[in-house]
Amino acid sequence: MSKADIALPTKLRERINNQIRAKELRVIDSENKNIGVLSIKDALELAQNQGLDLIEISPEGNPPVAKIADFGKYQYEQSKKLKKAKANAKPSETKSIQVKIGTGDHDLELKAKTASKWIKEGHRIKVELFLSGRAKYMDEKFLRERLDRVLHLITENYKVSDSYKRGPKGITITIEKDK
């Protein structure tokens, strides 16, 4: 089994040595110094003289970019970078706040305070105006004003990611942190 046969996700699989199809490559040496544009033959020869592999790291470049390095070491460094990026990525979830037409001002303030905390943490928030009975047939403008009462009390900067939507249980709007 060769180094190229190691099973990796398709996003991580780079072409190495004789798998590279380009005629010319911009070559970077093992110390990350730009050698320049070389033919594939010269680049492969240079890599083999150093006892290393020629790895195509950016095939969409013009000309494509290749690096002279040990392929196993290169894969290890890439997987470490990927793990570090995954560890730093904080999962964001959609939290929900539900209010009714007659919800009091103090309760709205408490819900807005909670929403502000969630927005600060980076979560999306779905604010729902729950409608029951005859309230479902009330004027749309009036219902939106009732929903806006909560939005005006939120202290963090936010943007509307999903505008007003009418659903079977009422009206919803989705907001998220404004970057």
QUIGIQUI-V89411 format. One record per helix or strand. SS is the DSSP state (a for helix, b for strand). FROM is the first residue (numbers start at 1). LEN is the number of residues. If there is no record, write none. Layout:
ss=SS from=FROM len=LEN
ss=SS from=FROM len=LEN
This chain:
ss=a from=3 len=3
ss=b from=16 len=1
ss=a from=17 len=3
ss=b from=24 len=5
ss=b from=34 len=6
ss=a from=40 len=10
ss=b from=53 len=6
ss=b from=64 len=6
ss=a from=71 len=18
ss=b from=94 len=7
ss=a from=105 len=17
ss=b from=124 len=7
ss=a from=133 len=5
ss=a from=140 len=14
ss=b from=158 len=10
ss=b from=170 len=8
